[in-house]
């Protein structure tokens, strides 16, 4: 039921609001005026008439919650881990997972060291990826990890590939796109060198 707040109501709210919660204010207000105003009506009234209780929804600096766990205290439930313990969801070395960027990661070392599966595959056959280069999936599918689907390109070539949309779902078309990016990059490099000569 709607309640119209009178001047007396508002004056009383201003008087009792400081340091009180909305629930406490509502209880005192109803007892004082013998009303049944809801807590939401009190909140609405306080907001509309800029009546502050001093609560901003944050704990004061140094405040300790009632349910705070003290140092050395245990809550005695099965989610607690002992120091050096292994969680039930810890994956063993060799496990695979799809990362948020779409690449497949492989756990290579404890406690939590991972490496991209396609990089591991490439390095096993060709050695480390060269500095300034990165691997591209020819069919655009980051989870299709096979040597036939990988090619090594420079960062500059990768930029051109992305700018001109040269990777296709057809690996053969993508190979042509990579060759085109290589040619464009070399042409640009030659022009830059010629332009720099005096």
C-alpha positions as CSV (number, residue, x, y, z in Angstrom):
1,X,0.0,0.0,0.0
2,X,1.3,3.4,-1.0
3,X,2.3,5.8,1.9
4,X,2.6,9.5,1.6
5,X,5.4,10.8,3.8
6,X,4.4,13.9,5.7
7,X,6.8,16.5,7.0
8,X,6.7,14.9,10.4
9,X,7.6,11.6,8.9
10,X,10.5,13.1,7.0
11,X,11.8,15.0,10.1
12,X,11.6,11.8,12.1
13,X,13.5,9.8,9.4
14,X,16.2,12.4,9.3
15,X,16.5,12.2,13.1
16,X,16.7,8.4,13.3
17,X,18.6,7.5,10.1
18,X,22.2,8.2,11.0
19,X,24.1,5.0,11.7
20,X,21.0,2.8,11.3
21,X,20.3,0.1,8.6
22,X,17.2,0.4,6.4
23,X,15.6,-2.5,8.4
24,X,16.2,-0.8,11.8
25,X,14.9,2.5,10.4
26,X,11.7,0.9,9.1
27,X,11.1,-0.9,12.4
28,X,11.5,2.3,14.5
29,X,9.5,4.4,12.0
30,X,6.5,1.9,12.1
31,X,6.6,1.7,15.9
32,X,6.7,5.5,16.2
33,X,3.8,6.2,13.8
34,X,1.9,2.9,14.2
35,X,2.2,2.2,10.5
36,X,3.2,-0.7,8.3
37,X,5.5,1.0,5.8
38,X,7.8,-1.5,3.9
39,X,11.6,-1.4,3.9
40,X,11.5,-0.6,0.2
41,X,9.2,2.4,0.8
42,X,11.7,3.7,3.4
43,X,14.6,3.2,1.0
44,X,12.7,5.0,-1.8
45,X,11.8,7.9,0.6
46,X,15.4,8.2,1.9
47,X,16.7,8.3,-1.7
48,X,14.2,10.8,-3.0
49,X,14.6,13.1,0.0
50,X,18.4,12.7,0.2
51,X,18.3,11.3,3.8
52,X,21.5,9.5,4.5
53,X,22.2,6.9,7.1
54,X,25.9,7.0,6.5
55,X,26.0,3.5,5.0
56,X,27.6,3.4,1.5
57,X,27.7,-0.4,1.2
58,X,31.4,-0.7,2.1
59,X,33.1,-1.9,5.2
60,X,35.1,0.6,7.2
61,X,38.8,0.2,7.1
62,X,39.8,-2.4,9.8
63,X,36.3,-3.9,9.9
64,X,36.3,-7.6,10.7
65,X,33.4,-9.7,9.4
66,X,31.6,-11.9,11.9
67,X,32.5,-15.0,10.0
68,X,36.2,-14.1,9.4
69,X,38.6,-17.1,9.7
70,X,41.6,-16.4,11.9
71,X,45.1,-17.5,11.1
72,X,45.6,-21.1,12.0
73,X,41.8,-21.7,12.3
74,X,40.3,-24.4,10.2
75,X,36.7,-24.5,9.0
76,X,36.8,-28.3,8.9
77,X,35.3,-29.0,5.4
78,X,36.8,-31.0,2.6
79,X,37.6,-28.0,0.4
80,X,40.7,-27.2,2.5
81,X,44.1,-28.3,1.1
82,X,47.1,-29.2,3.1
83,X,50.4,-27.5,2.2
84,X,51.9,-29.3,-0.7
85,X,48.7,-31.2,-1.4
86,X,47.4,-31.9,-4.9
87,X,43.9,-30.7,-5.7
88,X,41.4,-33.2,-7.1
89,X,41.2,-31.2,-10.4
90,X,45.0,-31.0,-10.9
91,X,45.7,-32.3,-14.4
92,X,48.8,-34.6,-14.9
93,X,51.7,-33.8,-17.2
94,X,50.7,-34.6,-20.8
95,X,47.1,-33.5,-20.4
96,X,45.5,-31.3,-23.1
97,X,43.0,-28.5,-23.0
98,X,41.6,-25.9,-25.4
99,X,42.6,-22.5,-24.2
100,X,40.5,-19.4,-24.4
101,X,42.3,-18.3,-27.6
102,X,41.4,-21.5,-29.4
103,X,44.8,-23.2,-29.3
104,X,45.3,-26.6,-27.7
105,X,47.6,-26.5,-24.7
106,X,49.6,-29.4,-23.4
107,X,50.8,-29.6,-19.8
108,X,54.6,-30.1,-20.0
109,X,55.7,-29.6,-16.4
110,X,54.4,-29.3,-12.8
111,X,53.0,-27.5,-11.1
112,X,51.2,-25.7,-14.0
113,X,53.4,-25.2,-17.1
114,X,51.7,-25.4,-20.4
115,X,52.8,-25.1,-24.1
116,X,50.9,-24.9,-27.4
117,X,50.5,-28.4,-28.9
118,X,51.3,-27.2,-32.5
119,X,54.5,-25.6,-31.3
120,X,55.6,-28.8,-29.6
121,X,54.8,-30.8,-32.8
122,X,56.8,-28.3,-35.0
123,X,59.8,-28.2,-32.7
124,X,59.9,-32.0,-32.6
125,X,60.4,-32.1,-36.4
126,X,62.0,-28.8,-37.3
127,X,63.5,-27.4,-34.1
128,X,62.5,-24.2,-32.4
129,X,60.3,-21.6,-34.2
130,X,62.7,-19.0,-35.5
131,X,62.9,-15.6,-33.8
132,X,60.6,-13.1,-35.4
133,X,58.4,-15.9,-36.9
134,X,55.2,-17.6,-35.9
135,X,53.2,-20.6,-37.0
136,X,50.0,-20.4,-39.1
137,X,47.3,-23.0,-39.5
138,X,46.7,-23.3,-43.3
139,X,43.0,-24.3,-42.9
140,X,42.4,-21.6,-40.2
141,X,41.5,-24.3,-37.6
142,X,43.7,-24.0,-34.5
143,X,42.7,-27.4,-33.3
144,X,43.8,-29.2,-36.5
145,X,47.3,-29.9,-35.3
146,X,49.3,-31.6,-38.0
147,X,52.6,-30.7,-39.8
148,X,50.8,-30.5,-43.2
149,X,48.5,-27.8,-41.7
150,X,51.3,-25.6,-40.4
151,X,53.6,-23.0,-42.0
152,X,56.1,-20.7,-40.5
153,X,55.8,-17.0,-41.5
154,X,57.4,-13.7,-40.3
155,X,55.5,-11.3,-38.2
156,X,55.5,-8.9,-41.1
157,X,54.0,-11.6,-43.4
158,X,51.4,-12.5,-40.7
159,X,50.3,-8.8,-40.6
160,X,49.8,-8.8,-44.4
161,X,48.0,-12.2,-44.2
162,X,45.6,-10.7,-41.6
163,X,45.1,-7.4,-43.4
164,X,44.2,-9.1,-46.7
165,X,42.4,-12.1,-45.4
166,X,44.8,-14.6,-47.1
167,X,44.0,-17.6,-44.9
168,X,41.2,-19.8,-46.2
169,X,39.5,-23.0,-45.1
170,X,41.2,-24.6,-48.2
171,X,44.8,-25.2,-47.2
172,X,45.9,-24.9,-50.9
173,X,44.4,-21.5,-51.2
174,X,46.1,-20.5,-48.0
175,X,49.5,-21.6,-49.3
176,X,49.0,-19.3,-52.2
177,X,48.0,-16.5,-49.8
178,X,51.2,-17.1,-47.7
179,X,53.3,-16.9,-50.9
180,X,51.5,-13.7,-51.9
181,X,52.2,-12.2,-48.4
182,X,55.9,-13.2,-48.7
183,X,56.1,-11.5,-52.1
184,X,54.4,-8.4,-50.9
185,X,56.7,-8.2,-47.9
186,X,59.8,-8.6,-50.1
187,X,58.6,-6.0,-52.5
188,X,58.0,-3.6,-49.7
189,X,61.4,-4.3,-48.2
190,X,63.2,-3.7,-51.6
191,X,61.3,-0.5,-52.2
192,X,62.2,0.7,-48.7
193,X,65.9,-0.1,-49.2
194,X,66.0,1.7,-52.6
195,X,64.2,4.7,-51.1
196,X,66.8,4.9,-48.3
197,X,69.7,5.1,-50.7
198,X,71.1,8.5,-51.7
